[in-house]
């Protein structure tokens, strides 16, 4: 499994985009041995954000979305926009409730964020538990969780989706390893997610509801 090293600065803890030291291997560790490090890291930094790009395909059609994901504890603020055409959406999730605003839908809300995203964008994207998956955590109800020889998560299944972790990056001088590339498949739909630009903060303001 490919693992990269990245650096984190103190204060706002800006995660640099420049690779530090290039690619590196991680010593063999027991399956899931990195989970405690990630849980401890996000307990220390419950306020975080990450940039990403989603590649969408069903074998016949395809497209790309830019993503900005911001978390303030249990509240998640996700911005999605098309790379062409200017369509954009904002999804705010909290336990038991999700609100989506944006192009062509105005404002819609309900208990299932996956359904809201598919209604707005016209494509299934499993956002309900993605906050866990982005952080390299299996999340609730995950099945067939697999780990590589270095102890990092390699894949899991949830509902009808299968996830593969294809690349990881080490942050904070290797204090924590976070996903850099995830592929999610629910035949015939595939969502390819590339992550970059992690930011971490121990305390920050809340997220305003749309």
C-alpha positions as CSV (number, residue, x, y, z in Angstrom):
1,X,0.0,0.0,0.0
2,X,1.4,3.4,-0.9
3,X,2.0,5.8,2.0
4,X,3.2,9.4,1.8
5,X,4.6,11.7,4.4
6,X,3.2,15.1,4.9
7,X,4.0,17.9,7.5
8,X,1.6,19.8,9.8
9,X,2.4,23.2,11.2
10,X,1.5,24.3,14.8
11,X,-1.2,26.9,15.5
12,X,-3.9,26.5,13.0
13,X,-1.9,23.4,12.0
14,X,-1.9,24.0,8.3
15,X,-1.3,20.7,6.5
16,X,1.2,21.3,3.8
17,X,0.4,20.1,0.3
18,X,4.1,19.5,-0.5
19,X,5.3,16.0,0.1
20,X,8.0,15.7,2.8
21,X,10.4,12.9,2.1
22,X,8.3,11.5,-0.8
23,X,6.8,8.0,-0.6
24,X,7.7,5.8,2.4
25,X,6.8,2.4,3.6
26,X,5.2,1.8,7.0
27,X,6.6,-1.0,9.2
28,X,4.3,-4.1,9.6
29,X,1.8,-3.7,12.4
30,X,-1.2,-5.7,13.6
31,X,-4.5,-5.2,11.7
32,X,-6.2,-2.0,12.7
33,X,-3.2,-0.9,14.8
34,X,-3.4,2.6,13.5
35,X,-7.1,3.1,14.5
36,X,-6.3,4.3,18.0
37,X,-3.8,6.9,16.6
38,X,-6.5,8.3,14.4
39,X,-9.2,8.3,17.1
40,X,-6.8,10.1,19.5
41,X,-5.8,12.6,16.8
42,X,-9.4,13.6,16.0
43,X,-10.3,13.6,19.7
44,X,-7.6,16.2,20.0
45,X,-8.6,18.0,16.8
46,X,-12.4,17.7,16.5
47,X,-12.5,20.7,14.1
48,X,-11.0,19.8,10.8
49,X,-11.4,20.3,7.0
50,X,-10.2,18.6,3.9
51,X,-10.3,19.4,0.2
52,X,-11.1,16.7,-2.4
53,X,-12.1,15.8,-5.9
54,X,-14.6,13.2,-6.8
55,X,-14.6,11.3,-10.1
56,X,-17.9,9.8,-11.0
57,X,-18.6,7.0,-13.5
58,X,-21.2,4.3,-14.3
59,X,-19.3,2.9,-17.2
60,X,-21.2,5.0,-19.7
61,X,-21.5,8.5,-18.1
62,X,-19.0,10.3,-15.9
63,X,-18.1,13.6,-14.3
64,X,-16.1,15.4,-11.6
65,X,-16.9,17.3,-8.5
66,X,-14.8,19.5,-6.3
67,X,-15.4,19.0,-2.6
68,X,-14.7,21.0,0.6
69,X,-15.6,19.1,3.8
70,X,-15.5,20.9,7.2
71,X,-16.3,19.3,10.5
72,X,-17.1,21.0,13.8
73,X,-17.6,18.1,16.2
74,X,-20.8,16.2,15.1
75,X,-21.8,18.8,12.5
76,X,-20.5,18.5,9.0
77,X,-20.6,21.2,6.3
78,X,-19.9,19.8,2.8
79,X,-19.6,22.0,-0.3
80,X,-19.8,20.3,-3.8
81,X,-19.4,22.0,-7.2
82,X,-19.1,20.9,-10.7
83,X,-15.8,21.6,-12.5
84,X,-17.8,22.9,-15.5
85,X,-21.2,24.4,-15.6
86,X,-21.1,26.3,-12.3
87,X,-23.5,24.0,-10.4
88,X,-22.9,23.9,-6.7
89,X,-24.5,22.6,-3.5
90,X,-24.1,22.8,0.3
91,X,-25.0,19.9,2.6
92,X,-25.0,20.4,6.4
93,X,-25.4,17.2,8.4
94,X,-25.9,16.7,12.1
95,X,-27.2,13.6,13.9
96,X,-30.7,12.8,12.6
97,X,-31.0,15.7,10.2
98,X,-29.5,17.0,6.9
99,X,-30.2,20.1,4.9
100,X,-29.1,20.6,1.3
101,X,-29.2,23.8,-0.6
102,X,-28.1,24.7,-4.1
103,X,-28.5,24.5,-7.9
104,X,-31.9,23.5,-9.2
105,X,-33.2,22.2,-5.8
106,X,-33.4,25.3,-3.7
107,X,-33.6,23.9,-0.2
108,X,-34.4,20.3,0.8
109,X,-34.0,18.5,4.0
110,X,-34.6,15.1,5.6
111,X,-33.0,12.4,7.8
112,X,-31.1,10.7,4.9
113,X,-28.2,12.8,3.5
114,X,-27.5,10.2,0.8
115,X,-31.0,10.6,-0.6
116,X,-30.7,14.4,-0.6
117,X,-27.4,14.3,-2.5
118,X,-28.7,11.8,-5.1
119,X,-31.9,14.0,-5.6
120,X,-29.8,17.1,-6.1
121,X,-26.9,15.9,-8.1
122,X,-28.5,12.9,-9.8
123,X,-25.7,10.5,-8.7
124,X,-25.4,8.2,-5.6
125,X,-22.6,9.4,-3.3
126,X,-22.4,7.7,0.2
127,X,-22.0,10.8,2.3
128,X,-23.8,9.5,5.4
129,X,-20.7,7.8,6.9
130,X,-18.1,9.5,4.8
131,X,-16.9,11.6,7.7
132,X,-15.6,8.3,9.3
133,X,-14.2,7.0,6.0
134,X,-12.4,10.2,5.2
135,X,-10.6,9.8,8.6
136,X,-9.8,6.2,8.0
137,X,-12.3,4.8,10.4
138,X,-14.7,2.0,9.6
139,X,-17.7,3.7,11.0
140,X,-20.9,2.0,12.2
141,X,-22.3,-1.1,10.5
142,X,-19.2,-1.6,8.4
143,X,-18.7,-5.2,7.2
144,X,-15.7,-7.1,5.8
145,X,-13.2,-4.6,7.1
146,X,-9.7,-5.5,5.7
147,X,-6.3,-4.4,6.7
148,X,-3.0,-4.4,4.9
149,X,0.3,-5.8,6.3
150,X,1.2,-2.4,7.7
151,X,-2.0,-2.3,9.8
152,X,-3.7,0.4,7.7
153,X,-7.3,-0.2,6.5
154,X,-7.5,-1.6,3.0
155,X,-11.2,-1.9,2.4
156,X,-14.7,-2.4,3.8
157,X,-18.3,-2.9,2.8
158,X,-21.3,-0.9,3.9
159,X,-24.8,-1.5,2.7
160,X,-24.4,-2.0,-1.1
161,X,-21.1,-0.1,-1.3
162,X,-17.6,-1.5,-1.4
163,X,-14.7,0.8,-0.5
164,X,-11.0,0.4,-1.3
165,X,-8.3,2.5,0.3
166,X,-5.6,2.9,-2.3
167,X,-3.3,5.5,-0.8
168,X,-2.5,6.9,2.6
169,X,-0.5,10.0,3.7
170,X,1.4,10.5,7.0
171,X,0.7,13.8,8.7
172,X,2.3,15.5,11.7
173,X,5.7,13.7,11.2
174,X,3.9,10.4,11.0
175,X,1.7,11.0,14.1
176,X,-1.3,10.0,12.1
177,X,-1.9,8.4,8.7
178,X,-5.0,9.6,6.7
179,X,-6.5,8.4,3.4
180,X,-5.3,10.2,0.3
181,X,-7.3,8.0,-2.3
182,X,-10.5,6.1,-1.7
183,X,-12.6,4.3,-4.4
184,X,-16.2,3.5,-3.6
185,X,-18.3,1.2,-5.8
186,X,-21.9,0.3,-5.9
187,X,-22.3,-1.4,-9.3
188,X,-22.5,0.2,-11.8
189,X,-21.6,3.4,-10.0
190,X,-18.1,4.3,-9.0
191,X,-16.9,7.3,-6.9
192,X,-13.2,7.9,-6.9
193,X,-12.1,10.3,-4.1
194,X,-8.7,12.1,-3.9
195,X,-8.0,14.0,-0.7
196,X,-5.6,16.8,0.0
197,X,-5.1,19.9,2.1
198,X,-6.1,18.6,5.5
199,X,-6.4,21.3,8.2
200,X,-6.8,20.7,11.9
201,X,-7.8,22.9,14.8
202,X,-8.5,22.1,18.4
203,X,-11.2,24.7,18.8
204,X,-13.1,26.8,16.3
205,X,-16.4,28.5,15.7
206,X,-19.6,26.7,14.8
207,X,-21.1,26.1,11.4
208,X,-24.1,28.3,10.5
209,X,-27.2,26.4,9.2
210,X,-28.3,27.2,5.6
